[in-house]
Amino acid sequence: MATVAPRPEADFAATFARFSGQAAANQSAEDAEYKENLNKRLRCPDCNEDPPNLVEEFSSGDMVCGSCGLVLGDRIIDTRSEWRTFANDDQGNDDPSRVGDAMNPLLNGSQLETNIAFGEGMRARELHRAQNRTINDKATKTLLAAYREISNLCEAISIPKTTQDSAKHIFKLTEDNKLFKGKPQEAVIAGCIFVACRQSKAPRTFREIYSLTKVSKKEIGRTFKALEKFLQSNRDANTSGSFLMVENYEATGTTGAAELCARYCNNLGFKNPHLMEKISKILAEKSSSLKDLAGRSPLSIAAASIYMASHLMGDSKTSREIAGVAGVSDGTIRTAYRHMYPSREELVEKDWLEPKGPGRMDQLPAN
């Protein structure tokens, strides 16, 4: 009987399929998520106790059997939580923290020095004073005094913390580059606060900064122009700072009336301040195209827009109330409103009026 020899092509195909299946199985096993086998437990070979009595000695980094003392492992990792620091509030002023404070980018130097506490006894007090004289140099004292002044002024008019940090960072840049050498520090601080407020999209007017710092508006304007030119020319060199608003500094135009409406509406105590802010902003933007209001202050336009919006929506405020918040006279508000009243049909949108909205055109005063 004749026998038929197997074909080499069939043998190769079968061998390739077998190896491909093994490779796929190995790859799937490698790709599978690692899971610890909880059935495996470490036990002391001498005591062979179950459950094992094992002790982790983090001070030496060893795993020790608690019964016989046999070392079963070394170089273990301390997984316990780090000691917290609460400004030496422990008994005996013992702070167990093993780390220091974070680096402050607003101060010079490495800030890794050791401080001597103000303890009891003449010697301890003399050491404390001597160290303060050697460590706190004149430049650091000047910066700290300026930072305290900026914080106090900003908190007086409710400027947020991020804007305060930006103003401090701008002041440090001017000090490092000796930009305002010989100029009064009050004028430099006023200019830094003014620039920081503009960059944080919460602008303050020259009049507000003047009433806050008692620096003349002309001096604030000079400082602002010098700061703006300096920050624009040194934009690439400011990358070492940690405040994004200063690093990506962009020149800003004059503060518009719409930008002031939000802050004024929040301070007037409306029933629905968000709706009043939205309507007054749109009125202020449309009013900028009126010829009769050309050249008028954004303060008066913003106040007149709020005056019109409050009467339109039935939550009316007097011109004297708005004048106390905006910092302008009630006569100025009424004058600006008289220029807006003839164009009320163009300024007021149909969606604000009944039946779609709560507004009524007949509620607007004639003057």
C-alpha positions, 0 to 999 in steps of 0.5 A: 500500500502506498503511503502519502507523505504530509505536505510541508505547507500544512506542517508549517501552518499548524506550527505557526498557529500553535506558536501564535496561540501560545504568544497570545495567551502569554500576552494576555497574561502579561496585560492582565492587572496585577493582583496580590495573592492574599492567600500567601502570608509571611510566617516566622520559620522558627515559631511557625505561629498562625496567625503570625506575630509580626512587628514592623519597627519603622525606626530601624526599618525591619520586620521582626517576629514578636515572639522570638525576635527573628528579623524576617525583613529589612528596609521596609517603608514607613507608610504612616502619616507625616507629622502635622504642623500647627504653629507650635500649639503643642504642649511645651511649644514642641512642633514635631514637623520635620519640614519647614515652610514653603518657599515664598517667591515674594522674598529674597534669599533661600529662606532656609535659615534657623530662627532663635525663639524669644524665650525666657531669660536675658540671654535668650532675648539677647540672642533673639535680638542679635539674630534679627539684626543679622538676618533681617536686612534692610531690603527684606524689611522694606518688602515686608512693610510694603506687603503689609501696606498693600494687604491693609489697603486691599482689604479695606475695599474687599480686593481678593487675595489673588489680586493682592498677591499680584500687586505684591509681585509687581512691587517686588519686580519694581524693587528688584529693577530699581524702577522707581528709585526716589519716588514715594513708596505710597505712589508705587503701592497705589500704581501696583494695586491699580495695575493688579486690579485691571489685570484681574478683570476687576478694575478700580478707577483713579478716583477710588485709588485716590480715596484709598491711598490719598495719592493724587490722581496725576501721580497715580497716572504717571506711576501706572504709565511707567509700570505698564511700559516696564511690564510690557518690555519685561514680559519675557523676563517675568517667567520666574514669578508664580503669578500668571496675571503678571507673566502674561501681562497685556496692556488694557484700555480705559475702564469701561462703564460696563465693567463697573456695573457688576460691583455697583449692583452688588453693593446696592442690595437689589432683589435680583442683583444678577439680572440687574447687573446683566441689564445695566451692562447691556444699557452701558454698552449701548449708551457708549454709542450715544452722541450726547454721552460722548466724553462723559466719565464711565462712572456717570454712564454706569450709574445712569445705566443702573438708575434706568435698569432699576426703574425699568425692572420695578426695583427702583433706587434713588439717584442719591443711593446710587451716587453713594456707591458710585462716588459721583453726585446725584446731579451727574447721574440725572444729567446722564440719564436725561441724555439716555431717556430720549433713546430708551426705545433703542436702548431697552430690548423687547425681551425685558418688557412684559409679557416676556419679562418683568420690565415696564417702560412706563415706570421710567421717570422722565428726568 
